[in-house]
Amino acid sequence: METKNNYQPTTRVAIVDDHKMVVESLGRMIHESGVAQVTGKYYSLQSCRKGLANEMPDVLLLDIGLPDGDGVEFCAEAMQNYPSLKIIMLTSYKEFNIAKHALYNGALGYVLKNADAEEIFTAIKTVGSGEQFLCEEINLLLKDKNDTKAVWLTNREKEILKYTAEGFTAKETASFICRDTETVKFYRKKLFLKLDVKNMAELIRKAYEMKLV
């Protein structure tokens, strides 16, 4: 395949997916295209963490459903630890809330696994240059949603929000979920950010308004 001149062929890409066949075929496809060089292939978040610590790619193709965690949540973790990393979610999930949460957590790209090769190559080049790339399905989905207040919460966040709305203290909530108080406070801060509120009273009021509890 003849490559174009408006991208850097030295772009380093890492792939995270729990299906070895997907990783191998995608890696081979990217290598043969000349779009980028594949410097890492990982099948779990644990192996990805180790890989990122040893060799930092420019672009990370990240699946969502992984055996040892949620790729969307890992996206936030990776961006906190490696701010220059550019992440493309490569997944079969095309739900509005999941896509929005991934972008909220710092992903620059969102591509479905049934995308053709050219779309994946374009995503790598676009995100590699620091620009956002959304596949057509997700782009239309986000544009069609008029409710800009839609919020995606993890199961743990929903659980803590429920106890908070019922009036339990951080210490009491911690005992219910078998965690320490600081963990509950950490999740409450995340809920403040996601629901765009400044205090506990606003959090509870908005949670009821949005029917999150």
SEKE-844015 format. One record per residue (C-alpha): residue number from 1; residue in three letters; y, x, z. Coordinates in Angstrom, 3 decimals, padded with zeros to 6 digits. Each point is the difference from the previous one (the first is absolute). Layout:
<atoms>
(atom NUM "Ala" (Y X Z));
...
</atoms>
This chain:
<atoms>
(atom 1 "Met" (000.000 000.000 000.000));
(atom 2 "Glu" (003.407 001.342 -000.956));
(atom 3 "Thr" (002.294 000.195 003.002));
(atom 4 "Lys" (003.731 -000.646 000.111));
(atom 5 "Asn" (002.717 002.440 000.965));
(atom 6 "Asn" (001.767 -002.095 002.655));
(atom 7 "Tyr" (-002.323 000.809 002.887));
(atom 8 "Gln" (-001.220 003.047 001.867));
(atom 9 "Pro" (-003.631 000.845 -000.887));
(atom 10 "Thr" (-000.211 001.937 003.266));
(atom 11 "Thr" (000.211 -003.206 002.052));
(atom 12 "Arg" (-002.714 000.138 002.657));
(atom 13 "Val" (-001.898 -003.191 000.705));
(atom 14 "Ala" (-002.459 -000.900 002.766));
(atom 15 "Ile" (-002.253 -003.071 -000.036));
(atom 16 "Val" (-001.273 -001.989 002.994));
(atom 17 "Asp" (-002.733 -002.595 -000.568));
(atom 18 "Asp" (-003.290 -000.659 001.742));
(atom 19 "His" (-001.828 -000.473 -003.322));
(atom 20 "Lys" (-000.997 003.410 -001.304));
(atom 21 "Met" (-000.439 -001.279 -003.547));
(atom 22 "Val" (003.600 -001.277 -000.037));
(atom 23 "Val" (001.350 003.306 001.299));
(atom 24 "Glu" (-002.008 002.112 -002.435));
(atom 25 "Ser" (000.731 -002.096 -003.087));
(atom 26 "Leu" (003.689 -000.298 000.847));
(atom 27 "Gly" (000.252 003.707 000.721));
(atom 28 "Arg" (-001.653 000.878 -003.283));
(atom 29 "Met" (002.236 -002.429 -001.902));
(atom 30 "Ile" (003.182 001.469 001.492));
(atom 31 "His" (-001.181 003.570 -000.606));
(atom 32 "Glu" (-000.883 -000.654 -003.648));
(atom 33 "Ser" (003.319 -001.770 -000.643));
(atom 34 "Gly" (002.088 003.023 001.011));
(atom 35 "Val" (002.285 -002.256 002.023));
(atom 36 "Ala" (-000.725 001.805 003.257));
(atom 37 "Gln" (-002.470 002.233 001.763));
(atom 38 "Val" (-002.276 -001.554 002.600));
(atom 39 "Thr" (000.100 002.179 003.101));
(atom 40 "Gly" (-001.786 -002.252 002.472));
(atom 41 "Lys" (-002.749 -002.641 000.047));
(atom 42 "Tyr" (-000.602 -001.865 003.245));
(atom 43 "Tyr" (-002.297 -002.841 001.002));
(atom 44 "Ser" (001.485 -000.872 003.393));
(atom 45 "Leu" (003.274 000.200 001.893));
(atom 46 "Gln" (-001.417 002.667 002.276));
(atom 47 "Ser" (-000.780 002.332 -002.906));
(atom 48 "Cys" (003.380 -000.813 -001.550));
(atom 49 "Arg" (001.834 001.005 003.183));
(atom 50 "Lys" (-001.759 003.360 -000.019));
(atom 51 "Gly" (000.696 000.461 -003.692));
(atom 52 "Leu" (003.696 -000.785 000.288));
(atom 53 "Ala" (000.331 002.461 002.862));
(atom 54 "Asn" (-001.471 002.768 -002.168));
(atom 55 "Glu" (001.460 -000.722 -003.408));
(atom 56 "Met" (002.819 -002.420 -000.671));
(atom 57 "Pro" (-000.162 -001.897 -003.316));
(atom 58 "Asp" (003.051 -001.419 -001.713));
(atom 59 "Val" (-001.568 -003.423 -000.493));
(atom 60 "Leu" (-002.682 -001.769 002.027));
(atom 61 "Leu" (-002.052 -002.788 -001.588));
(atom 62 "Leu" (-001.008 -002.035 003.040));
(atom 63 "Asp" (-002.491 -002.848 000.317));
(atom 64 "Ile" (000.549 -002.697 002.640));
(atom 65 "Gly" (-003.474 -000.971 001.143));
(atom 66 "Leu" (-001.449 003.195 001.448));
(atom 67 "Pro" (-002.951 000.324 002.404));
(atom 68 "Asp" (002.008 001.572 002.807));
(atom 69 "Gly" (003.320 -001.785 -000.286));
(atom 70 "Asp" (002.630 -001.911 -001.931));
(atom 71 "Gly" (001.673 001.865 -002.842));
(atom 72 "Val" (003.204 -001.995 000.433));
(atom 73 "Glu" (000.312 001.078 003.630));
(atom 74 "Phe" (-000.937 003.569 -000.939));
(atom 75 "Cys" (002.831 -000.032 -002.519));
(atom 76 "Ala" (002.524 -000.243 002.841));
(atom 77 "Glu" (-001.758 002.790 001.883));
(atom 78 "Ala" (-000.053 002.275 -003.041));
(atom 79 "Met" (003.665 -000.603 -000.767));
(atom 80 "Gln" (000.956 000.815 003.573));
(atom 81 "Asn" (-001.926 003.272 -000.100));
(atom 82 "Tyr" (000.761 000.929 -003.619));
(atom 83 "Pro" (003.309 -001.582 -001.108));
(atom 84 "Ser" (-000.092 001.658 -003.430));
(atom 85 "Leu" (-003.412 -001.473 -000.866));
(atom 86 "Lys" (000.067 -002.718 -002.656));
(atom 87 "Ile" (-002.625 -002.713 000.406));
(atom 88 "Ile" (-001.484 -002.396 -002.529));
(atom 89 "Met" (-002.174 -002.772 001.371));
(atom 90 "Leu" (-002.947 -000.354 -002.393));
(atom 91 "Thr" (-001.873 -003.106 001.079));
(atom 92 "Ser" (-001.577 -003.303 -000.935));
(atom 93 "Tyr" (002.254 -001.906 002.433));
(atom 94 "Lys" (002.767 -001.921 -001.736));
(atom 95 "Glu" (001.291 -002.101 002.902));
(atom 96 "Phe" (003.752 -000.183 000.511));
(atom 97 "Asn" (000.009 000.886 003.699));
(atom 98 "Ile" (-002.242 003.032 -000.449));
(atom 99 "Ala" (002.088 001.374 -002.873));
(atom 100 "Lys" (003.244 -000.578 001.874));
(atom 101 "His" (-001.346 001.661 003.132));
(atom 102 "Ala" (-001.175 003.019 -001.993));
(atom 103 "Leu" (003.471 000.426 -001.497));
(atom 104 "Tyr" (001.537 -000.520 003.454));
(atom 105 "Asn" (-002.203 002.813 001.295));
(atom 106 "Gly" (001.281 002.388 -002.645));
(atom 107 "Ala" (-002.233 -000.375 -003.062));
(atom 108 "Leu" (001.881 000.619 -003.243));
(atom 109 "Gly" (-002.667 -001.435 -002.280));
(atom 110 "Tyr" (-002.445 -002.900 -000.041));
(atom 111 "Val" (-002.666 -000.207 -002.705));
(atom 112 "Leu" (-003.104 -002.170 -000.254));
(atom 113 "Lys" (-003.380 001.634 -000.584));
(atom 114 "Asn" (-000.535 -001.952 -003.203));
(atom 115 "Ala" (003.017 001.750 -001.566));
(atom 116 "Asp" (-000.581 001.901 -003.213));
(atom 117 "Ala" (000.283 003.773 -000.148));
(atom 118 "Glu" (003.492 000.053 -001.506));
(atom 119 "Glu" (001.394 -002.135 002.813));
(atom 120 "Ile" (-001.433 002.348 002.621));
(atom 121 "Phe" (001.401 003.026 -001.843));
(atom 122 "Thr" (003.420 -001.675 -000.217));
(atom 123 "Ala" (-000.133 -000.796 003.712));
(atom 124 "Ile" (-000.750 003.640 000.843));
(atom 125 "Lys" (002.850 001.282 -002.160));
(atom 126 "Thr" (002.484 -002.615 001.237));
(atom 127 "Val" (-000.803 000.346 003.698));
(atom 128 "Gly" (-000.285 003.769 -000.355));
(atom 129 "Ser" (003.624 000.052 -001.144));
(atom 130 "Gly" (001.022 -001.967 003.077));
(atom 131 "Glu" (000.311 -003.453 -001.557));
(atom 132 "Gln" (-001.805 -003.195 000.922));
(atom 133 "Phe" (-002.818 -001.336 -002.196));
(atom 134 "Leu" (-001.526 -003.452 000.449));
(atom 135 "Cys" (-002.688 -001.397 -002.268));
(atom 136 "Glu" (001.048 -003.136 -001.861));
(atom 137 "Glu" (-002.035 -002.385 002.197));
(atom 138 "Ile" (001.563 001.283 003.217));
(atom 139 "Asn" (003.480 000.265 -001.486));
(atom 140 "Leu" (-000.102 -003.649 -001.081));
(atom 141 "Leu" (-001.500 -001.048 003.313));
(atom 142 "Leu" (002.785 001.634 001.987));
(atom 143 "Lys" (002.695 -001.443 -002.263));
(atom 144 "Asp" (-001.459 -003.514 000.192));
(atom 145 "Lys" (-000.041 -000.033 003.783));
(atom 146 "Asn" (003.282 -001.469 001.183));
(atom 147 "Asp" (-000.905 000.362 003.660));
(atom 148 "Thr" (001.319 003.476 000.737));
(atom 149 "Lys" (-000.901 -000.484 003.665));
(atom 150 "Ala" (-003.751 000.122 -000.639));
(atom 151 "Val" (-001.592 002.411 002.463));
(atom 152 "Trp" (-003.456 001.575 -000.029));
(atom 153 "Leu" (-001.428 000.782 003.445));
(atom 154 "Thr" (-003.129 001.881 000.969));
(atom 155 "Asn" (-002.552 -001.699 002.261));
(atom 156 "Arg" (001.146 002.126 002.931));
(atom 157 "Glu" (003.650 -000.907 -000.614));
(atom 158 "Lys" (-000.899 -003.701 -000.161));
(atom 159 "Glu" (-001.912 000.315 003.265));
(atom 160 "Ile" (002.870 001.709 001.820));
(atom 161 "Leu" (002.538 -002.436 -001.459));
(atom 162 "Lys" (-002.103 -002.913 001.288));
(atom 163 "Tyr" (-000.114 001.360 003.569));
(atom 164 "Thr" (003.700 000.855 -000.144));
(atom 165 "Ala" (000.927 -003.495 -001.165));
(atom 166 "Glu" (-002.073 -001.435 002.857));
(atom 167 "Gly" (002.172 001.916 002.461));
(atom 168 "Phe" (-002.348 002.779 001.075));
(atom 169 "Thr" (001.485 003.376 000.928));
(atom 170 "Ala" (-000.864 003.223 -001.802));
(atom 171 "Lys" (-002.200 001.014 002.947));
(atom 172 "Glu" (-001.873 -003.307 -000.025));
(atom 173 "Thr" (-000.434 000.124 -003.770));
(atom 174 "Ala" (-001.338 003.545 000.263));
(atom 175 "Ser" (-002.688 -001.150 002.418));
(atom 176 "Phe" (-001.009 -002.838 -002.342));
(atom 177 "Ile" (-000.479 002.280 -003.012));
(atom 178 "Cys" (-001.380 002.968 001.972));
(atom 179 "Arg" (002.864 002.315 -000.921));
(atom 180 "Asp" (002.775 001.731 001.939));
(atom 181 "Thr" (003.488 -001.406 000.470));
(atom 182 "Glu" (001.606 002.562 -002.311));
(atom 183 "Thr" (-002.227 -001.180 -002.866));
(atom 184 "Val" (001.196 -003.568 000.487));
(atom 185 "Lys" (003.632 001.158 000.056));
(atom 186 "Phe" (-000.595 001.953 -003.222));
(atom 187 "Tyr" (-001.355 -003.093 -001.752));
(atom 188 "Arg" (002.864 -002.104 001.283));
(atom 189 "Lys" (002.460 002.458 -001.566));
(atom 190 "Lys" (-001.847 -000.373 -003.306));
(atom 191 "Leu" (000.265 -003.776 000.325));
(atom 192 "Phe" (003.748 000.310 000.616));
(atom 193 "Leu" (000.313 001.908 -003.272));
(atom 194 "Lys" (-002.235 -002.292 -002.036));
(atom 195 "Leu" (001.672 -003.189 001.193));
(atom 196 "Asp" (003.465 001.594 -000.068));
(atom 197 "Val" (000.896 -000.899 003.592));
(atom 198 "Lys" (001.715 001.899 002.822));
(atom 199 "Asn" (-001.494 -001.387 003.184));
(atom 200 "Met" (-002.950 -001.878 001.470));
(atom 201 "Ala" (001.669 -003.405 -000.064));
(atom 202 "Glu" (000.760 000.329 -003.730));
(atom 203 "Leu" (-003.539 001.216 -000.658));
(atom 204 "Ile" (-001.586 -003.034 001.653));
(atom 205 "Arg" (002.422 -002.448 -001.617));
(atom 206 "Lys" (-000.535 001.423 -003.467));
(atom 207 "Ala" (-003.780 000.178 000.444));
(atom 208 "Tyr" (-000.055 -003.756 000.656));
(atom 209 "Glu" (002.426 -000.717 -002.841));
(atom 210 "Met" (-002.207 001.912 -002.466));
(atom 211 "Lys" (-003.135 -001.595 001.472));
(atom 212 "Leu" (-001.480 003.405 000.832));
(atom 213 "Val" (-001.224 -001.335 003.350));
</atoms>
